[in-house]
Amino acid sequence: MRRYAIIGLLIIPSILWNKVIWAKITHQIDPETKLQSWKLEDNGVELELIQRLPDQSRAFFQGRGFSSQVADDIGKSCILQVIARNNKDKNNGLPITIQLQNWQVKFQDHIQGIKLKETWDADWSLNEVNKAARIAFRWATFPTEQTFDSGGDYNWGMISIGLNPGDHFNMQVNWTEDKKQRNYWINDMICASDL
């Protein structure tokens, strides 16, 4: 009888501990493109962050009316493609809310936020970036705040880390679920090199 009680005491804290901090983070390198990606999975929530080459971003934004200089500035600011999905059960799962203004980047012992689309927009003069290009930028970038319903609701878009090509960093991602914030650090990330 005493032996079962001890085993029970060992199992319960283990279950509670895993429920509180468990998240699966995987890192991959695409064999063809050599681009790296990081995927976080936590109890039905998935966040995938994929490197974009500076040239990819330059070409994308030049094709949408940005000047070569502004497209170059964006391309060299460490762009990642973000895919977010709430795969929780549609009937029992809760919505999640992602607020990019709460995400943090640790670079060389300094912590900063990511560069939000609103910051980019405020930095450009009306002569530098026209209205059509600004709309294209807003649609191409990940929403600064979005709620994802359970049952597979998802979205994707680009974010700007605000670092230089080749920089290494750690990033804290988070979301709110049932008024509680879930925070995770993804370590050993790297901005794509400028080839």
Contact map, one row per residue, 1 for C-alpha under 8 A:
111110000000000000000000000000000000000000000000000000000000000000000000000000000000000000000000000000000000000000000000000000000000000000000000000000000000000000000000000000000000000000000000000
111111000000000000000000000000000000000000000000000000000000000000000000000000000000000000000000000000000000000000000000000000000000000000000000000000000000000000000000000000000000000000000000000
111111100000000000000000000000000000000000000000000000000000000000000000000000000000000000000000000000000000000000000000000000000000000000000000000000000000000000000000000000000000000000000000000
111111110000000000000000000000000000000000000000000000000000000000000000000000000000000000000000000000000000000000000000000000000000000000000000000000000000000000000000000000000000000000000000000
111111111000000000000000000000000000000000000000000000000000000000000000000000000000000000000000000000000000000000000000000000000000000000000000000000000000000000000000000000000000000000000000000
011111111100000000000000000000000000000000000000000000000000000000000000000000000000000000000000000000000000000000000000000000000000000000000000000000000000000000000000000000000000000000000000000
001111111110000000000000000000000000000000000000000000000000000000000000000000000000000000000000000000000000000000000000000000000000000000000000000000000000000000000000000000000000000000000000000
000111111111000000000000000000000000000000000000000000000000000000000000000000000000000000000000000000000000000000000000000000000000000000000000000000000000000000000000000000000000000000000000000
000011111111100000000000000000000000000000000000000000000000000000000000000000000000000000000000000000000000000000000000000000000000000000000000000000000000000000000000000000000000000000000000000
000001111111110000000000000000000000000000000000000000000000000000000000000000000000000000000000000000000000000000000000000000000000000000000000000000000000000000000000000000000000000000000000000
000000111111111000000000000000000000000000000000000000000000000000000000000000000000000000000000000000000000000000000000000000000000000000000000000000000000000000000000000000000000000000000000000
000000011111111100000000000000000000000000000000000000000000000000000000000000000000000000000000000000000000000000000000000000000000000000000000000000000000000000000000000000000000000000000000000
000000001111111110000000000000000000000000000000000000000000000000000000000000000000000000000000000000000000000000000000000000000000000000000000000000000000000000000000000000000000000000000000000
000000000111111111000000000000000000000000000000000000000000000000000000000000000000000000000000000000000000000000000000000000000000000000000000000000000000000000000000000000000000000000000000000
000000000011111111100000000000000000000000000000000000000000000000000000000000000000000000000000000000000000000000000000000000000000000000000000000000000000000000000000000000000000000000000000000
000000000001111111110000000000000000000000000000000000000000000000000000000000000000000000000000000000000000000000000000000000000000000000000000000000000000000000000000000000000000000000000000000
000000000000111111111100000000000000000000000000000000000000000000000000000000000000000000000000000000000000000000000000000000000000000000000000000000000000000000000000000000000000000000000000000
000000000000011111111100000000000000000000000000000000000000000000000000000000000000000000000000000000000000000000000000000000000000000000000000000000000000000000000000000000000000000000000000000
000000000000001111111100000000000000000000000000000000000000000000000000000000000000000000000000000000000000000000000000000000000000000000000000000000000000000000000000000000000000000000000000000
000000000000000111111100000000000000000000000000000000000000000000000000000000000000000000000000000000000000000000000000000000000000000000000000000000000000000000000000000000000000000000000000000
000000000000000011111110000000000000000000000000000000000000000000000000000000000000000000000000000000000000000000000000000000000000000000000000000000000000000000000000000000000000000000000000000
000000000000000011111111000000000000000001000000000000000000000000000000000000000000000000000000000000000000000000000000000000000000000000000000000000000000000000000000000000000000000000000000000
000000000000000000001111100000000000000111100000000000000000000000000000000000000000000000000000000000000000000000000000000000000000000000000000000000000000000000000000000000000000000000000000000
000000000000000000000111110000000000001111000000000000000000000000000000000000000000000000000000000000000000000000000000000000000000000000000000000000000000000000000000000000000000000000000000000
000000000000000000000011111000000000011110000000000000000000000000000000000000000000000000000000000000000000000000000000000000000000000000000000000000000000000000000000000000000000000001000000000
000000000000000000000001111100000000011100000000000000000000000000000000000000000000000000000000000000000000000000000000000000000000000000000000000000000000000000000000000000000000000000000000000
000000000000000000000000111110000001111000000000000000000000000000000000000000000000000000000000000000000000000000000000000000000000000000000000000000000000000000000000000000000000000000000000000
000000000000000000000000011111000001110000000000000000000000000000000000000000000000000000000000000000000000000000000000000000000000000000000000000000000000000000000000000000000000000000000000000
000000000000000000000000001111100111100000000000000000000000000000000000000000000000000000000000000000000000000000000000000000000000000000000000000000000000000000000000000000000000000000000000000
000000000000000000000000000111111111000000000000000000000000000000000000000000000000000000000000000000000000000000000000000000000000000000000000000000000000000000000000000000000000000000000000000
000000000000000000000000000011111100000000000000000000000000000000000000000000000000000000000000000000000000000000000000000000000000000000000000000000000000000000000000000000000000000000000000000
000000000000000000000000000001111100000000000000000000000000000000000000000000000000000000000000000000000000000000000000000000000000000000000000000000000000000000000000000000000000000000000000000
000000000000000000000000000001111110000000000000000000000000000000000000000000000000000000000000000000000000000000000000000000000000000000000000000000000000000000000000000000000000000000000000000
000000000000000000000000000011111111000000000000000000000000000000000000000000000000000000000000000000000000000000000000000000000000000000000000000000000000000000000000000000000000000000000000000
000000000000000000000000000011001111100000000000011110000000000000000000000000000000000000000000000000000000000000000000000000000000000000000000000000000000000000000000000000000000000000000001000
000000000000000000000000001111000111110000000000011000000000000000000000000000000000000000000000000000000000000000000000000000000000000000000000000000000000000000000000000000000000000000000000000
000000000000000000000000001110000011111000000001111000000000000000000000000000000000000000000000000000000000000000000000000000000000000000000000000000000000000000000000000000000000000000000000000
000000000000000000000000111100000001111100000001110000000000000000000000000000000000000000000000000000000000000000000000000000000000000000000000000000000000000000000000000000000000000001001000000
000000000000000000000001111000000000111110000111100000000000000000000000000000000000000000000000000000000000000000000000000000000000000000000000000000000000000000000000000000000000000000000000000
000000000000000000000011110000000000011111001111000000000000000000000000000000000000000000000000000000000000000000000000000000000000000000000000000000000000000000000000000000000000000000000000000
000000000000000000000011100000000000001111111110000000000000000000000000000000000000000000000000000000000000000000000000000000000000000000000000000000000000000000000000000000000000000000000000000
000000000000000000000111000000000000000111111100000000000000000000000000000000000000000000000000000000000000000000000000000000000000000000000000000000000000000000000000000000000000000000000000000
000000000000000000000010000000000000000011111000000000000000000000000000000000000000000100000000000000000000000000000000000000000000000000000000000000000000000000000000000000000000000000000000000
000000000000000000000000000000000000000011111100000000000000000000000000000000000000011110000000000000000000000000000000000000000000000000000000000000000000000000000000000000000000000000000000000
000000000000000000000000000000000000000111111110000000000000000000000000000000000001111100000000000000000000000000000000000000000000000000000000000000000000000000000000000000000000000000000000000
000000000000000000000000000000000000001111011111000000000000000000000000000000000011111000000000000000000000000000000000000000000000000000000000000000000000000000000000000000000000000000000000000
000000000000000000000000000000000000001110001111100000000000000000000000000000000111100000000000000000000000000000000000000000000000000000000000000000000000000000000000000000000000000000000000000
000000000000000000000000000000000000111100000111110000000000000000000000000000001111000000000000000000000000000000000000000000000000000000000000000000000000000000000000000000000000000000000000000
000000000000000000000000000000000000111000000011111000000000000000000000000000011110000000000000000000000000000000000000000000000000000000000000000000000000000000000000000000000000000000000000000
000000000000000000000000000000000011110000000001111100000000000000000000000000011100000000000000000000000000000000000000000000000000000000000000000000000000000000000000000000000000000000000000000
000000000000000000000000000000000011100000000000111110000000000000000000000001111000000000000000000000000000000000000000000000000000000000000000000000000000000000000000000000000000000000000011000
000000000000000000000000000000000010000000000000011111011000000000000000000001111000000000000000000000000000000000000000000000000000000000000000000000000000000000000000000000000000000000000001000
000000000000000000000000000000000010000000000000001111111000000000000000001000100000000000000000000000000000000000000000000000000000000000000000000000000000000000000000000000000000000000000001110
000000000000000000000000000000000000000000000000000111111100000000000001001111100000000000000000000000000000000000000000000000000000000000000000000000000000000000001000000000000000000000000001110
000000000000000000000000000000000000000000000000000011111110000000000000001000000000000000000000000000000000000000000000000000000000000000000000000000000000000000000000000000000000000000000000011
000000000000000000000000000000000000000000000000000111111111000000000000001000000000000000000000000000000000000000000000000000000000000000000000000000000000000000000000000000000000000000000000000
000000000000000000000000000000000000000000000000000111111111100000000010011000100000000000000000000000000000000000000000000000000000000000000000000000000000000000000000000000000000000000000000000
000000000000000000000000000000000000000000000000000001111111110000010011011000000000000000000000000000000000000000000000000000000000000000000000000000000000000000000000000000000000000000000000000
000000000000000000000000000000000000000000000000000000111111111000000010000000000000000000000000000000000000000000000000000000000000000000000000000000000000000000000000000000000000000000000000000
000000000000000000000000000000000000000000000000000000011111111100000000000000000000000000000000000000000000000000000000000000000000000000000000000000000000000000000000000000000000000000000000000
000000000000000000000000000000000000000000000000000000001111111111000010000000000000000000000000000000000000000000000000000000000000000010000000000000000000000000000000000000000000000000000000000
000000000000000000000000000000000000000000000000000000000111111111110010000000000000000000000000000000000000000000000000000000000000000000000000000000000000000000000000000000000000000000000000000
000000000000000000000000000000000000000000000000000000000011111111000000000000000000000000000000000000000000000000000000000000000000000000000000000000000000000000000000000000000000000000000000000
000000000000000000000000000000000000000000000000000000000001111111000000000000000000000000000000000000000000000000000000000000000001100100000000000000000000000000000000000000000000000000000000000
000000000000000000000000000000000000000000000000000000000000111111100000000000000000000000000000000000000000000000000000000000001101100000000000000000000000000000000000000000000000000000000000000
000000000000000000000000000000000000000000000000000000000000111111110110000000000000000000000000000000000000000000000000000000001000100000000000000000000000000000000000000000000000000000000000000
000000000000000000000000000000000000000000000000000000000000010011111110000000000000000000000000000000000000000000000000000000011000000000000000000000000000000000000000000000000000000000000000000
000000000000000000000000000000000000000000000000000000000100010001111111000000000000000000000000000000000000000000000000000000000000000000000000000000000000000000000000000000000000000000000000000
000000000000000000000000000000000000000000000000000000000000000000111111100000000000000000000000000000000000000000000000000000000000000000000000000000000000000000000000000000000000000000000000000
000000000000000000000000000000000000000000000000000000000000000001111111110000000000000000000000000000000000000000000000000000010000000000000000000000000000000000000000000000000000000000000000000
000000000000000000000000000000000000000000000000000000001110110001111111111000000000000000000000000000000000000000000000000000000000000000000000000000000000000000000000000000000000000000000000000
000000000000000000000000000000000000000000000000000001000100000000011111111100000000000000000000000000000000000000000000000000000000000000000000000000000000000000000000000000000000000000000000000
000000000000000000000000000000000000000000000000000000000000000000001111111110000000000000000000000000000000000000000000000000000000000000000000000000000000000000000000000000000000000000000000000
000000000000000000000000000000000000000000000000000000001100000000000111111111100000000000000000000000000000000000000000000000000000000000000000000000000000000100000000000000000000000000000000000
000000000000000000000000000000000000000000000000000011111100000000000011111111100000000000000000000000000000000000000000000000000000000000000000000000000000000000000000000000000000000000000000000
000000000000000000000000000000000000000000000000000001000000000000000001111111100000000000000000000000000000000000000000000000000000000000000000000000000000000000111000000000000000000000000000010
000000000000000000000000000000000000000000000000000001000000000000000000111111100000000000000000000000000000000000000000000000000000000000000000000000000000000111111000000000000000000000000000000
000000000000000000000000000000000000000000000000001101000000000000000000011111110000000000000000000000000000000000000000000000000000000000000000000000000000000111111000000000000000000000000011000
000000000000000000000000000000000000000000000000001111001000000000000000011111111000000000000000000000000000000000000000000000000000000000000000000000000000011110000000000000000000000000000010000
000000000000000000000000000000000000000000000000111100000000000000000000000001111100000000000000000000000000000000000000000000000000000000000000000000000000011110000000000000000000000000000000000
000000000000000000000000000000000000000000000001111100000000000000000000000000111110000000000000000000000000000000000000000000000000000000000000000000000001111000000000000000000000000000000000000
000000000000000000000000000000000000000000000011110000000000000000000000000000011111000000000000000000000000000000000000000000000000000000000100000000000001111000000000000000000000000000000000000
000000000000000000000000000000000000000000000111100000000000000000000000000000001111100000000000000000000000000000000000000000000000000000000000000000000111100000000000000000000000000000000000000
000000000000000000000000000000000000000000001111000000000000000000000000000000000111110000000000000000000000000000000000000000000000000000000000000000000111000000000000000000000000000000000000000
000000000000000000000000000000000000000000001110000000000000000000000000000000000011111000000000000000000000000000000000000000000000000000000000000100011110000000000000000000000000000000000000000
000000000000000000000000000000000000000000011100000000000000000000000000000000000001111100000011000000000000000000000000000000000000000000000000000111111100000000000000000000000000000000000000000
000000000000000000000000000000000000000000011100000000000000000000000000000000000000111111000000000000000000000000000000000000000000000000000000000001111000000000000000000000000000000000000000000
000000000000000000000000000000000000000000111000000000000000000000000000000000000000011111011100000000000000000000000000000000000000000000000000000001110000000000000000000000000000000000000000000
000000000000000000000000000000000000000000010000000000000000000000000000000000000000001111111000000000000000000000000000000000000000000000000000000001100000000000000000000000000000000000000000000
000000000000000000000000000000000000000000000000000000000000000000000000000000000000001111111000000000000000000000000000000000000000000000000000000011110000000000000000000000000000000000000000000
000000000000000000000000000000000000000000000000000000000000000000000000000000000000000011111000000000000000000000000000000000000000000000000000000001100000000000000000000000000000000000000000000
000000000000000000000000000000000000000000000000000000000000000000000000000000000000000111111100000000000000000000000000000000000000000000000000000000000000000000000000000000000000000000000000000
000000000000000000000000000000000000000000000000000000000000000000000000000000000000000111111110000000000000000000000000000000000000000000000000000001100000000000000000000000000000000000000000000
000000000000000000000000000000000000000000000000000000000000000000000000000000000000000100011111000000000000000000000000000000000000000000000000000011000000000000000000000000001100000000000000000
000000000000000000000000000000000000000000000000000000000000000000000000000000000000010000001111100000000000000000000000000000000000000000000000001111000000000000000000000000001100000000000000000
000000000000000000000000000000000000000000000000000000000000000000000000000000000000010000000111110000000000000000000000000000000000000000000000001111000000000000000000000000111100000000000000000
000000000000000000000000000000000000000000000000000000000000000000000000000000000000000000000011111000000000000000000000000000000000000000000000111100000000000000000000000000111000000000000000000
000000000000000000000000000000000000000000000000000000000000000000000000000000000000000000000001111100000000000000000000000000000000000000000001111000000000000000000000000001110000000000000000000
000000000000000000000000000000000000000000000000000000000000000000000000000000000000000000000000111111100000000000000000000000000000000000000001110000000000000000000000000001100000000000000000000
000000000000000000000000000000000000000000000000000000000000000000000000000000000000000000000000011111100000000001010000000000000000000000000011100000000000000000000000000000000000000000000000000
000000000000000000000000000000000000000000000000000000000000000000000000000000000000000000000000001111100000000011010000000000000000000000000001000000000000000000000000000000000000000000000000000
000000000000000000000000000000000000000000000000000000000000000000000000000000000000000000000000001111110000000010000000000000000000000000000000000000000000000000000000000011000000000000000000000
000000000000000000000000000000000000000000000000000000000000000000000000000000000000000000000000001111111000000011000000000000000000000000000000000000000000000000000000001111000000000000000000000
000000000000000000000000000000000000000000000000000000000000000000000000000000000000000000000000000001111100001111000000000000000000000000000000000000000000000000000000001110000000000000000000000
000000000000000000000000000000000000000000000000000000000000000000000000000000000000000000000000000000111110001111000000000000000000000000000000000000000000000010000000111100000000000000000000000
000000000000000000000000000000000000000000000000000000000000000000000000000000000000000000000000000000011111111100000000000000000000000000000000000000000000000000000000111000000000000000000000000
000000000000000000000000000000000000000000000000000000000000000000000000000000000000000000000000000000001111111100000000000000000000000000000000000000000000000000000001110000000000000000000000000
000000000000000000000000000000000000000000000000000000000000000000000000000000000000000000000000000000000111110000000000000000000000000000000000000000000000000000000000100000000000000000000000000
000000000000000000000000000000000000000000000000000000000000000000000000000000000000000000000000000000000111111000000000000000000000000000000000000000000000000000000000000000000000000000000000000
000000000000000000000000000000000000000000000000000000000000000000000000000000000000000000000000000000000111111100000000000000000000000000000000000000000000000000000000000000000000000000000000000
000000000000000000000000000000000000000000000000000000000000000000000000000000000000000000000000000000011110111110000000000000000000000000000000000000000000000000000000000000000000000000000000000
000000000000000000000000000000000000000000000000000000000000000000000000000000000000000000000000000000011110011111000000000000000000000000000000000000000000000000000000000000000000000000000000000
000000000000000000000000000000000000000000000000000000000000000000000000000000000000000000000000000011111000001111100000000000000000000000000000000000000000000010000000000000000000000000000000000
000000000000000000000000000000000000000000000000000000000000000000000000000000000000000000000000000110111000000111110000000000000000000000000000000000000000001111000000000000000000000000000000000
000000000000000000000000000000000000000000000000000000000000000000000000000000000000000000000000000000000000000011111011000000000000000000000000000000000000001111000000000000000000000000000000000
000000000000000000000000000000000000000000000000000000000000000000000000000000000000000000000000000110000000000001111111000000000000000000000001000000000000001100000000000000000000000000000000000
000000000000000000000000000000000000000000000000000000000000000000000000000000000000000000000000000000000000000000111111100000000000000011001001000000000000001000000000000000000000000000000000000
000000000000000000000000000000000000000000000000000000000000000000000000000000000000000000000000000000000000000000011111110000000000000000000000000000000000000000000000000000000000000000000000000
000000000000000000000000000000000000000000000000000000000000000000000000000000000000000000000000000000000000000000111111111000000000000000000000000000000000000000000000000000000000000000000000000
000000000000000000000000000000000000000000000000000000000000000000000000000000000000000000000000000000000000000000111111111100000000000000000000000000000000000000000000000000000000000000000000000
000000000000000000000000000000000000000000000000000000000000000000000000000000000000000000000000000000000000000000001111111100000000010000000000000000000000000000000000000000000000000000000000000
000000000000000000000000000000000000000000000000000000000000000000000000000000000000000000000000000000000000000000000111111110000000000000000000000000000000000000000000000000000000000000000000000
000000000000000000000000000000000000000000000000000000000000000000000000000000000000000000000000000000000000000000000011111110000000000000000000000000000000000000000000000000000000000000000000000
000000000000000000000000000000000000000000000000000000000000000000000000000000000000000000000000000000000000000000000001111111011000000000000000000000000000000000000000000000000000000000000000000
000000000000000000000000000000000000000000000000000000000000000000000000000000000000000000000000000000000000000000000000011111111000000000000000000000000000000000000000000000000000000000000000000
000000000000000000000000000000000000000000000000000000000000000000000000000000000000000000000000000000000000000000000000000111111110000000000000000000000000000000000000000000000000000000000000000
000000000000000000000000000000000000000000000000000000000000000000000000000000000000000000000000000000000000000000000000000011111100000000000000000000000000000000000000000000000000000000000000000
000000000000000000000000000000000000000000000000000000000000000000100100000000000000000000000000000000000000000000000000000111111100000000000000000000000000000000000000000000000000000000000000000
000000000000000000000000000000000000000000000000000000000000000011100000000000000000000000000000000000000000000000000000000111111110110000000000000000000000000000000000000000000000000000000000000
000000000000000000000000000000000000000000000000000000000000000010000000000000000000000000000000000000000000000000000000000001111111110000000000000000000000000000000000000000000000000000000000000
000000000000000000000000000000000000000000000000000000000000000000000000000000000000000000000000000000000000000000000000000001001111111000000000000000000000000000000000000000000000000000000000000
000000000000000000000000000000000000000000000000000000000000000110000000000000000000000000000000000000000000000000000000000000000111111100000000000000000000000000000000000000000000000000000000000
000000000000000000000000000000000000000000000000000000000000000111000000000000000000000000000000000000000000000000000000000000001111111110000000000000000000000000000000000000000000000000000000000
000000000000000000000000000000000000000000000000000000000000000000000000000000000000000000000000000000000000000000000000100000001111111111000000000000000000000000000000000000000000000000000000000
000000000000000000000000000000000000000000000000000000000000000000000000000000000000000000000000000000000000000000000000000000000011111111100000000000000000000000000000000000000000000000000000000
000000000000000000000000000000000000000000000000000000000000000100000000000000000000000000000000000000000000000000000000000000000001111111110000000000000000000000000000000000000000000000000000000
000000000000000000000000000000000000000000000000000000000000100000000000000000000000000000000000000000000000000000001000000000000000111111111000000000000000000000000000000000000000000000000000000
000000000000000000000000000000000000000000000000000000000000000000000000000000000000000000000000000000000000000000001000000000000000011111111110000000000000000000000000000000000000000000000000000
000000000000000000000000000000000000000000000000000000000000000000000000000000000000000000000000000000000000000000000000000000000000001111111100000000000000100000000000000000000000000000000000000
000000000000000000000000000000000000000000000000000000000000000000000000000000000000000000000000000000000000000000000000000000000000000111111100000000000000110000000000000000000000000000000000000
000000000000000000000000000000000000000000000000000000000000000000000000000000000000000000000000000000000000000000001000000000000000000011111110000000000001111000000000000000000000000000000000000
000000000000000000000000000000000000000000000000000000000000000000000000000000000100000000000000000000000000000000000000000000000000000001111111000000000011111000000000000000000000000000000000000
000000000000000000000000000000000000000000000000000000000000000000000000000000000000000000000000000100000000000000000000000000000000000001001111110000000000100000000000000000000000000000000000000
000000000000000000000000000000000000000000000000000000000000000000000000000000000000000000000000011110000000000000011000000000000000000000000111110000000000000000000000000000000000000000000000000
000000000000000000000000000000000000000000000000000000000000000000000000000000000000000000000000111100000000000000000000000000000000000000000011111000000000000000000000000000000000000000000000000
000000000000000000000000000000000000000000000000000000000000000000000000000000000000000000000000111000000000000000000000000000000000000000000011111100000000000000000000000000000000000000000000000
000000000000000000000000000000000000000000000000000000000000000000000000000000000000000000000011110000000000000000000000000000000000000000000000111110000000000000000000000000000000000000000000000
000000000000000000000000000000000000000000000000000000000000000000000000000000000000110000000011100000000000000000000000000000000000000000000000011111001100000000000000000000000000000000000000000
000000000000000000000000000000000000000000000000000000000000000000000000000000000000010001000111000000000000000000000000000000000000000000000000001111111000000000000000000000000000000000000000000
000000000000000000000000000000000000000000000000000000000000000000000000000000000000011111101111000000000000000000000000000000000000000000000000000111111000000000000000000000000000000000000000000
000000000000000000000000000000000000000000000000000000000000000000000000000000000000011111101000000000000000000000000000000000000000000000000000000011111000000000000000000000000000000000000000000
000000000000000000000000000000000000000000000000000000000000000000000000000000000000111101000000000000000000000000000000000000000000000000000000000011111100000000000000000000000000000000000000000
000000000000000000000000000000000000000000000000000000000000000000000000000000000000111000000000000000000000000000000000000000000000000000000000000111111110000000000000000000000000000000000000000
000000000000000000000000000000000000000000000000000000000000000000000000000000000011110000000000000000000000000000000000000000000000000000000000000100011111000000000000000000000000000000000000000
000000000000000000000000000000000000000000000000000000000000000000000000000000000011100000000000000000000000000000000000000000000000000000000100000000001111100000000000000000000000000000000000000
000000000000000000000000000000000000000000000000000000000000000000000000000000001111000000000000000000000000000000000000000000000000000000001100000000000111110000000000000000000000000000000000000
000000000000000000000000000000000000000000000000000000000000000000000000000000001110000000000000000000000000000000000000000000000000000000111110000000000011111000000000000000000000000000000000000
000000000000000000000000000000000000000000000000000000000000000000000000000000111100000000000000000000000000000000000000000000000000000000011100000000000001111100000000000000000000000000000000000
000000000000000000000000000000000000000000000000000000000000000000000000000000111100000000000000000000000000000001111000000000000000000000001100000000000000111110000000000000000000000000000000000
000000000000000000000000000000000000000000000000000000000000000000000000010011110000000000000000000000000000000001110000000000000000000000000000000000000000011111000000000000000000000000000000000
000000000000000000000000000000000000000000000000000000000000000000000000000011110000000000000000000000001000000011100000000000000000000000000000000000000000001111100000000000000000000000000000000
000000000000000000000000000000000000000000000000000000000000000000000000000011000000000000000000000000000000000001100000000000000000000000000000000000000000000111110000000000000000000000000000000
000000000000000000000000000000000000000000000000000000000000000000000000000111000000000000000000000000000000000000000000000000000000000000000000000000000000000011111010000000000000000000000010000
000000000000000000000000000000000000000000000000000000000000000000000000000111000000000000000000000000000000000000000000000000000000000000000000000000000000000001111110000000000000000000000010000
000000000000000000000000000000000000000000000000000001000000000000000000000111000000000000000000000000000000000000000000000000000000000000000000000000000000000000111110000000000000000000000011110
000000000000000000000000000000000000000000000000000000000000000000000000000000000000000000000000000000000000000000000000000000000000000000000000000000000000000000011111000000000000000000000111110
000000000000000000000000000000000000000000000000000000000000000000000000000000000000000000000000000000000000000000000000000000000000000000000000000000000000000000111111100000000000000000000110000
000000000000000000000000000000000000000000000000000000000000000000000000000000000000000000000000000000000010000000000000000000000000000000000000000000000000000000000111110000000000000000011110000
000000000000000000000000000000000000000000000000000000000000000000000000000000000000000000000000000000001111000000000000000000000000000000000000000000000000000000000011111000000000000000111100000
000000000000000000000000000000000000000000000000000000000000000000000000000000000000000000000000000000001110000000000000000000000000000000000000000000000000000000000001111100000000000011111000000
000000000000000000000000000000000000000000000000000000000000000000000000000000000000000000000000000000111100000000000000000000000000000000000000000000000000000000000000111110000000000011101000000
000000000000000000000000000000000000000000000000000000000000000000000000000000000000000000000000000000111000000000000000000000000000000000000000000000000000000000000000011111000000001111000000000
000000000000000000000000000000000000000000000000000000000000000000000000000000000000000000000000000001110000000000000000000000000000000000000000000000000000000000000000001111100000001111000000000
000000000000000000000000000000000000000000000000000000000000000000000000000000000000000000000000011001100000000000000000000000000000000000000000000000000000000000000000000111110000111100000000000
000000000000000000000000000000000000000000000000000000000000000000000000000000000000000000000001111000000000000000000000000000000000000000000000000000000000000000000000000011111000111000000000000
000000000000000000000000000000000000000000000000000000000000000000000000000000000000000000000001110000000000000000000000000000000000000000000000000000000000000000000000000001111111110000000000000
000000000000000000000000000000000000000000000000000000000000000000000000000000000000000000000111100000000000000000000000000000000000000000000000000000000000000000000000000000111111110000000000000
000000000000000000000000000000000000000000000000000000000000000000000000000000000000000000000111000000000000000000000000000000000000000000000000000000000000000000000000000000011111000000000000000
000000000000000000000000000000000000000000000000000000000000000000000000000000000000000000000000000000000000000000000000000000000000000000000000000000000000000000000000000000011111100000000000000
000000000000000000000000000000000000000000000000000000000000000000000000000000000000000000000000000000000000000000000000000000000000000000000000000000000000000000000000000000011111110000000000000
000000000000000000000000000000000000000000000000000000000000000000000000000000000000000000000000000000000000000000000000000000000000000000000000000000000000000000000000000001111011111000000000000
000000000000000000000000000000000000000000000000000000000000000000000000000000000000000000000000000000000000000000000000000000000000000000000000000000000000000000000000000001111001111100000000000
000000000000000000000000000000000000000000000000000000000000000000000000000000000000000000000000000000000000000000000000000000000000000000000000000000000000000000000000000111100000111110000000000
000000000000000000000000000000000000000000000000000000000000000000000000000000000000000000000000000000000000000000000000000000000000000000000000000000000000000000000000000111000000011111000000000
000000000000000000000000000000000000000000000000000000000000000000000000000000000000000000000000000000000000000000000000000000000000000000000000000000000000000000000000011110000000001111100000000
000000000000000000000000100000000000010000000000000000000000000000000000000000000000000000000000000000000000000000000000000000000000000000000000000000000000000000000000011110000000000111111000000
000000000000000000000000000000000000000000000000000000000000000000000000000000000000000000000000000000000000000000000000000000000000000000000000000000000000000000000000111000000000000011111000000
000000000000000000000000000000000000000000000000000000000000000000000000000000000000000000000000000000000000000000000000000000000000000000000000000000000000000000000001110000000000000001111100000
000000000000000000000000000000000000010000000000000000000000000000000000000000000000000000000000000000000000000000000000000000000000000000000000000000000000000000000001111000000000000001111110000
000000000000000000000000000000000000000000000000000000000000000000000000000000000000000000000000000000000000000000000000000000000000000000000000000000000000000000000111100000000000000000011111000
000000000000000000000000000000000000000000000000001000000000000000000000000001100000000000000000000000000000000000000000000000000000000000000000000000000000000000111111000000000000000000001111100
000000000000000000000000000000000010000000000000001111000000000000000000000001000000000000000000000000000000000000000000000000000000000000000000000000000000000000001100000000000000000000000111110
000000000000000000000000000000000000000000000000000011000000000000000000000000000000000000000000000000000000000000000000000000000000000000000000000000000000000000001100000000000000000000000011111
000000000000000000000000000000000000000000000000000011100000000000000000000100000000000000000000000000000000000000000000000000000000000000000000000000000000000000001100000000000000000000000001111
000000000000000000000000000000000000000000000000000000100000000000000000000000000000000000000000000000000000000000000000000000000000000000000000000000000000000000000000000000000000000000000000111
